Amino acid sequence: MERRESVEAVAGKGLRGDRYFDDEGTWSDDDRFPDVARDVTLFAAETLDAVRRDYDIEIAATDHRRNVTVEGVAVNHLVGERFAVGDAVFEGVQLCEPCGYLERLTDIEGVRESLVHRGGLNAAVVESGVVTVDDTVERL
């Protein structure tokens, strides 16, 4: 994971430069969930504090494995909603529950459990645009 000042969100595809954009992500070939949009994943920054408080687990901002970290946004409430970030428009598809891959990758025991129901949001890009650091999330 690497921080970027801006990124292009492409409708029906995802974030340019992301491994899922080129169908090379861990779940790209997983036929068990054909209708899950994996264009973009959002994560609430406040979750890191909650995990520290509730589970005494430190997760670095770069370790949660989601594409876009937002602040002051209840991402769980965006399921089924359209919203804009920068010039791009997204639709919240479903919660992005943590998997065992995250726990193996971070080697932090209990990290998967600590993120259940607060692991982020899977979203589809419905209108292409550029997302930049400090852009706000606006419900449409």
JOFEN-V313079 format. One record per pair of residues at least 12 apart in sequence whose ideal C-beta (glycine too) atoms are under 8 Angstrom apart, sorted by the first residue. I is the first residue (numbers start at 1). GAP is how many residues later the second one is. If there is no record, write none. Layout:
i=[I	I]
gap=[GAP	GAP]
This chain:
i=[1	1	1	2	3	4	4	5	5	6	6	6	6	6	7	7	8	8	8	8	9	9	9	9	9	9	9	9	9	9	9	10	10	11	11	11	11	12	12	12	13	13	14	14	14	14	14	15	15	15	15	15	15	18	20	20	25	26	36	36	36	37	37	37	37	37	38	39	39	39	39	39	40	40	40	40	40	40	40	41	41	41	41	41	41	41	41	41	42	42	42	42	42	42	42	42	42	42	42	43	43	43	43	43	43	43	43	43	44	44	44	44	44	44	44	44	45	45	45	45	46	46	47	47	47	47	48	48	50	51	51	51	51	54	55	55	55	57	57	57	57	58	59	59	59	59	63	63	63	64	64	64	64	65	65	66	66	66	68	68	70	70	73	75	75	75	76	76	76	76	78	78	78	78	78	79	79	79	79	79	80	81	81	82	82	82	83	83	83	83	84	84	84	84	85	85	85	85	85	86	86	86	86	86	87	87	87	87	88	88	88	88	88	88	89	89	89	89	89	90	90	90	90	91	91	91	92	92	92	93	93	93	93	94	94	95	95	95	95	95	96	96	96	96	97	97	97	97	98	98	98	98	98	99	100	102]
gap=[61	62	64	60	59	13	129	127	128	80	124	125	126	127	123	124	120	121	122	123	30	31	76	77	79	81	116	119	120	121	122	115	118	114	115	116	117	27	112	113	26	112	24	25	26	53	111	24	25	52	53	110	116	49	18	19	13	75	57	58	86	54	56	85	86	87	84	51	83	84	85	86	27	28	50	82	83	84	85	24	25	26	27	55	79	80	81	82	24	25	26	27	28	31	33	36	78	79	81	21	23	25	26	27	32	76	77	78	25	26	27	29	30	31	74	76	16	24	25	26	25	26	17	68	71	72	13	16	68	60	63	64	67	60	55	58	59	51	53	54	57	50	47	49	52	55	42	43	45	38	51	55	56	37	40	30	53	54	17	63	15	67	64	17	45	46	19	41	42	45	14	43	45	59	61	13	14	15	16	42	12	58	59	44	57	58	54	55	56	57	45	53	54	56	46	50	51	52	53	43	44	45	46	49	41	42	43	44	37	39	40	41	42	43	36	37	38	40	51	33	34	35	36	32	33	35	29	30	31	28	29	30	31	27	28	22	24	25	26	27	23	24	25	26	18	19	20	22	13	14	17	18	21	13	12	13]
